[in-house]
Amino acid sequence: DEIGEMPLSAQSRLLRVLQERMVTPVGATENVAVDILLITATNRSPQASIESGQFRADLYYRINGLCIELPALRNRTDKRNLIQNIYRQHRDPVQSESLAPKVLSALENHPWPGNIRQLVNVLRVAIAIADGEDIQIWHLPADFLAEFDAKASPAQTGNTDLLNTLAPK
């Protein structure tokens, strides 16, 4: 994950492992053969990193095979289903299998600057706070609600103040 952040010294070691198919475990004196399939991810442009000297071109050409560009969560067309699926994976067994429409709408319309990791974290926190109850808006983390309220337009939510409109009375 984030191979674009890998220091140059580690890049050269990875390149050597890929070439020789051997590693020396920490504390060992002998090499061990490895048979690996490398799958990498980055949020940086590999070409720009190569041009700036932050990524080795020879390593890039060694690992560059099938490239799949994933859209940001905010741009995904399957966001509603993705949110429901992640919720189902993490929910408490006593909770409903589906999120309430208001909660799902809030999650679906959020700008998600942290992408999937942020979504998973928000759902885990809400599930914990709900403590076996079905998730309601007020179970969502305060920073999520503040971020949503600051970035969402009234046209997206139908409300000008999500916190005041949806909080329990």
Buried (B, 14 or more C-beta within 10 A) or exposed (E): EEBBEBEEEEBEEBBEBBEEEEBEEEEEEEEEEEEEEEEBEBEBEBEEBBEEEBBBEEBBEBBEEEEEEEEEBBEBEEBBEBBBEBBBEBBBEEBEEEBEEBBBBBBBBBBBEBBBEBBBEBBBBBBEBBEEEBBBBBBBBEEBBEBBBEBBEEEBBEBEEBBEEBEEE
